Amino acid sequence: MYIRLFVLLVVTVLFSCQSSDSTCTLNEDRLEGRVDLTIQRLEPAFFGAETKEEMLSLLRKYPEVTSKALGLDAYPNIDSLAEDLLRLHQDSAMQELNNAVVKEFANLSDIKVELEQAFAYLKSYYPDFKVPNVYTYVSGFGFDLIIDEDVIVIGLDYFLPSDHVFQPDIPRYLASRYERNYLVPMLVLAISSSYNEIDSKDNTLLAEMIYYGKAYHFVKSILPCTSDQYLIGYTPEQIQACWDNEDIIWAHFIENELLFETNPFEIRKYIGEAPATDAVSADAPGRIGRWIGWNIVEEFASNGDRSLVDVMEESDVKKLFKASKYRPRGGD
């Protein structure tokens, strides 16, 4: 058994997995397709609506938001949805939540710039990528991100500071990742699923590890100057501890013959959301299998000098794993 093998060190320098310091520069060639993105803020109009007719007008003005974010399908007709939304937006608690969002997100210029860069990078790798319409909304913690090929709706209330009085009804270890700096990486991570080729018949732990590894590799390629902390949701101390104990983590998977495990309950121990991966150590952060999968994919990409598109298209997990020649680096 591995008992308390992780020593969470306070680090003051950037380590190998952290590449978002002041010296990081973006590739200008990949920014050639940069567009001037408009983030349409819906909350002023929706919270300003005073009548059912005004709410109906908004629902018809933004049909893609109405159908994909506001749950029109759950109502008998659009009139019922308008009546429900009017009551919701006139509720005093919702008004107070909206005021908090207005104050915290008075300026979205940083998010706008980061999204513009991300979409430009995406187009450089995938020329057919079409920049979606981007909206913000205050949903009363009804949703965090709605992402479709043509539309993105951001529930800004989900991304209030973790110490704010208003918080979503989720565990604290998850709520700490719902802050402003996590927003764009979380969005790009969701987009990655559209490009992440898989073998649907492979239900092994290794397949899950590689899937998430490819997803994080995708986000790192699209947001190269973003700290890994905001990609995977570990603190810098947790990431350093993972590197320091990488050989021990890997030994746990090998010695327990876990890579080709297919029991979903066993897989969840290493892939699922949790405050810790207790099967490895009480101090090991949750989702440690995803972190190892990321390392494997990074080795696969670098060893063969493979492009992002090549990596995302590789659906043969065994082939990818073998070609990666992965070995723990022990924090080198």
C-alpha positions in Angstrom: 0.0 0.0 0.0 1.1 3.6 -0.6 0.3 5.6 2.4 0.8 9.4 2.4 3.5 9.3 -0.3 2.7 12.8 -1.5 4.4 15.7 0.2 2.8 18.9 -1.0 5.6 21.2 -1.5 5.3 25.0 -1.7 7.0 25.9 -4.9 8.2 29.4 -5.9 9.4 28.6 -9.4 7.7 27.3 -12.5 8.3 23.6 -13.1 8.4 21.5 -16.3 4.6 21.3 -16.7 4.1 25.0 -16.1 4.8 27.1 -19.1 2.6 30.2 -18.5 5.2 32.7 -17.3 6.0 36.2 -18.6 8.4 34.8 -21.2 5.7 32.8 -23.0 4.9 34.2 -26.4 2.2 33.2 -28.8 2.9 32.0 -32.3 2.1 34.9 -34.6 1.5 32.6 -37.6 -1.3 30.8 -35.6 -2.9 34.1 -34.8 -3.3 35.1 -38.5 -7.0 34.0 -38.4 -7.7 36.1 -35.4 -11.2 37.8 -35.4 -12.6 40.6 -33.5 -15.0 38.6 -31.3 -18.2 40.1 -29.9 -19.4 38.7 -26.6 -23.1 39.5 -26.4 -24.2 40.0 -22.8 -27.8 38.9 -22.4 -28.2 39.5 -18.7 -29.0 43.3 -18.9 -31.9 42.7 -21.4 -33.3 39.6 -19.7 -33.2 41.2 -16.2 -34.5 44.4 -17.6 -37.6 42.8 -19.1 -40.8 43.9 -17.3 -43.5 42.2 -19.3 -44.2 38.9 -20.9 -44.2 40.6 -24.3 -40.7 42.0 -23.7 -39.5 38.5 -22.6 -41.0 36.9 -25.7 -39.3 39.5 -27.9 -36.0 38.5 -26.4 -36.6 34.8 -26.8 -37.4 35.3 -30.4 -34.4 37.6 -30.9 -32.0 35.0 -29.7 -33.5 31.7 -31.0 -30.3 29.7 -30.6 -30.0 30.6 -26.9 -33.7 30.0 -26.4 -33.5 26.5 -27.8 -30.1 25.4 -26.6 -29.7 27.1 -23.2 -33.0 28.1 -21.9 -34.8 24.7 -22.2 -37.6 25.6 -24.6 -38.1 21.8 -25.3 -39.2 21.4 -21.6 -42.1 23.8 -22.0 -45.4 23.3 -23.9 -44.8 26.5 -25.8 -42.6 29.6 -25.9 -45.2 31.7 -24.0 -44.9 29.4 -20.9 -41.1 29.7 -21.1 -41.4 33.5 -21.2 -43.8 33.6 -18.2 -41.4 31.4 -16.2 -38.3 33.4 -17.1 -40.1 36.7 -16.2 -40.9 35.4 -12.7 -37.3 34.1 -12.3 -35.7 37.3 -13.4 -37.9 39.5 -11.2 -37.1 37.4 -8.1 -35.3 39.5 -5.6 -32.6 36.8 -5.0 -32.0 36.5 -8.7 -31.7 40.2 -9.0 -29.1 40.2 -6.2 -27.2 37.5 -8.0 -27.2 39.4 -11.2 -26.0 42.5 -9.4 -23.1 40.5 -8.1 -22.2 39.3 -11.6 -22.5 42.8 -13.0 -20.0 44.0 -10.4 -17.6 41.1 -10.8 -17.7 40.9 -14.6 -18.1 44.6 -15.4 -15.2 44.1 -17.9 -14.8 41.0 -20.0 -11.9 42.2 -22.1 -9.5 39.6 -20.8 -11.9 36.8 -21.6 -12.5 38.3 -25.0 -8.8 38.4 -25.8 -8.2 34.9 -24.6 -11.2 33.6 -26.7 -10.0 35.4 -29.8 -6.5 33.9 -29.4 -8.0 30.4 -28.8 -10.3 30.6 -31.8 -7.4 31.8 -34.0 -5.3 28.9 -32.9 -8.2 26.5 -33.5 -8.6 27.8 -37.0 -4.9 27.4 -37.6 -5.1 23.7 -36.8 -8.6 23.1 -38.1 -9.4 25.6 -41.0 -13.0 24.5 -41.1 -13.6 25.7 -37.5 -16.3 28.3 -37.5 -16.2 30.9 -34.7 -19.5 30.5 -32.7 -21.7 33.2 -31.4 -20.7 33.8 -27.8 -23.2 35.0 -25.2 -23.1 35.5 -21.4 -26.1 34.9 -19.1 -27.0 34.7 -15.4 -28.8 31.4 -15.1 -29.3 31.1 -11.3 -26.7 28.3 -11.4 -28.7 26.5 -13.9 -25.7 25.9 -16.2 -22.1 26.8 -16.5 -21.3 26.5 -20.2 -23.6 25.6 -23.1 -21.4 24.7 -26.1 -22.6 23.9 -29.5 -21.1 24.1 -33.0 -22.7 27.5 -33.6 -23.2 29.0 -30.1 -21.6 29.3 -26.7 -23.5 30.5 -23.7 -21.5 31.3 -20.5 -23.3 31.2 -17.2 -21.3 33.9 -15.5 -22.7 33.3 -12.1 -20.9 29.9 -12.0 -17.6 31.7 -12.3 -17.8 34.1 -9.4 -14.8 33.9 -7.0 -14.8 30.8 -4.8 -15.1 32.9 -1.7 -18.1 34.8 -3.0 -21.3 34.6 -1.0 -23.1 33.2 -4.0 -21.9 29.7 -4.9 -23.2 26.8 -7.0 -24.5 23.8 -5.1 -21.4 21.6 -5.9 -18.6 20.3 -3.7 -16.0 22.8 -2.6 -13.2 21.0 -4.4 -15.1 21.5 -7.6 -16.2 25.1 -6.8 -12.6 26.2 -6.4 -12.2 25.5 -10.2 -15.1 27.6 -11.2 -13.3 30.9 -11.2 -12.5 33.5 -13.9 -9.1 32.0 -14.9 -10.6 28.6 -15.5 -13.4 29.8 -17.8 -11.7 29.7 -21.2 -9.6 26.6 -20.6 -12.8 24.8 -19.5 -14.5 26.0 -22.6 -11.6 24.8 -24.9 -11.6 21.5 -23.0 -15.2 20.9 -23.9 -14.6 21.8 -27.6 -11.8 19.2 -27.7 -14.3 16.4 -27.6 -15.3 17.3 -31.2 -11.8 16.4 -32.4 -10.9 13.6 -30.0 -11.2 10.4 -32.0 -11.8 7.3 -30.0 -12.4 3.6 -30.4 -15.9 3.2 -28.9 -15.2 -0.5 -28.3 -12.3 0.1 -26.0 -13.6 0.5 -22.5 -10.3 0.1 -20.6 -8.9 2.4 -18.0 -6.0 3.1 -20.4 -8.5 4.3 -23.0 -10.0 6.7 -20.5 -6.6 7.9 -19.5 -5.6 8.6 -23.1 -8.9 10.2 -23.9 -8.4 12.8 -21.2 -4.7 13.1 -22.0 -5.5 14.0 -25.6 -8.1 16.5 -24.3 -5.5 18.3 -22.1 -2.9 18.2 -24.9 -5.5 19.9 -27.1 -6.1 22.6 -24.6 -2.4 23.1 -24.0 -1.9 23.4 -27.8 -4.7 26.0 -28.2 -3.8 27.9 -25.0 0.0 27.5 -24.8 0.6 30.3 -22.4 -2.0 29.2 -19.9 -0.8 27.7 -16.7 -1.5 23.9 -16.3 -3.2 24.8 -13.1 -6.1 26.2 -15.1 -6.1 23.3 -17.6 -6.3 20.3 -15.2 -7.6 22.1 -12.1 -4.7 21.1 -9.7 -2.9 23.7 -7.6 0.7 24.4 -8.4 1.6 22.5 -5.2 -0.4 19.5 -6.3 1.2 19.5 -9.7 4.7 19.6 -8.3 3.9 16.8 -5.9 2.6 14.7 -8.9 5.9 15.2 -10.7 7.9 14.4 -7.6 5.9 11.2 -7.2 5.3 10.3 -10.8 7.3 7.0 -10.6 5.3 5.9 -7.5 2.0 6.8 -9.2 2.9 4.8 -12.3 4.1 1.9 -10.2 0.7 1.7 -8.7 -0.9 1.3 -12.1 1.6 -1.3 -13.2 1.8 -3.4 -10.1 -1.9 -3.6 -9.8 -2.3 -4.4 -13.5 -4.8 -1.5 -14.0 -4.2 -0.3 -17.5 -6.6 -2.8 -19.1 -9.1 -2.8 -16.3 -12.7 -2.6 -17.6 -14.6 -2.5 -14.3 -16.3 1.0 -14.3 -16.1 1.2 -10.6 -12.4 0.7 -10.6 -11.9 3.1 -13.5 -13.8 5.8 -11.7 -11.3 5.6 -8.8 -8.7 7.0 -11.1 -10.6 9.0 -13.6 -13.7 10.3 -11.8 -14.1 13.6 -10.0 -13.0 13.3 -6.4 -11.1 15.4 -3.9 -8.3 12.7 -3.8 -7.3 9.5 -5.5 -7.4 7.4 -2.3 -6.5 4.2 -4.1 -3.0 5.7 -4.6 -2.7 8.0 -1.6 -4.9 10.2 0.5 -2.7 13.1 -0.7 -2.9 12.3 -4.4 -5.3 14.7 -6.1 -8.4 13.3 -7.8 -8.4 12.3 -11.4 -4.8 11.2 -11.2 -5.3 8.8 -14.1 -6.1 11.7 -16.3 -2.8 13.4 -15.4 -0.8 10.2 -16.2 -2.7 10.0 -19.5 -1.7 13.6 -20.3 1.9 12.7 -19.7 1.6 9.7 -22.0 0.1 11.7 -24.8 2.7 14.5 -24.4 5.4 11.8 -24.9 3.5 10.4 -27.9 3.3 13.9 -29.5 7.0 14.8 -28.8 8.6 11.5 -29.6 7.2 11.4 -33.1 7.1 15.2 -33.6 3.4 14.8 -34.2 1.0 17.6 -34.9 -2.1 18.3 -32.8 -4.3 17.0 -35.6 -2.3 13.7 -35.7 -2.5 13.2 -32.0 -6.3 13.9 -31.8 -6.9 11.5 -34.8 -5.1 8.6 -33.2 -7.8 6.3 -31.8 -5.8 3.2 -31.3 -4.9 3.4 -27.6 -2.4 0.5 -27.6 -0.6 1.9 -30.6 -0.4 5.4 -29.0 0.8 4.0 -25.7 3.5 1.9 -27.3 4.7 4.7 -29.5 4.8 7.1 -26.6 7.6 5.1 -24.9 6.3 6.6 -21.7 8.5 6.4 -18.6 8.1 8.5 -15.5 10.4 11.5 -15.5 10.4 11.9 -11.7 10.1 15.7 -11.9 13.0 16.2 -14.3 
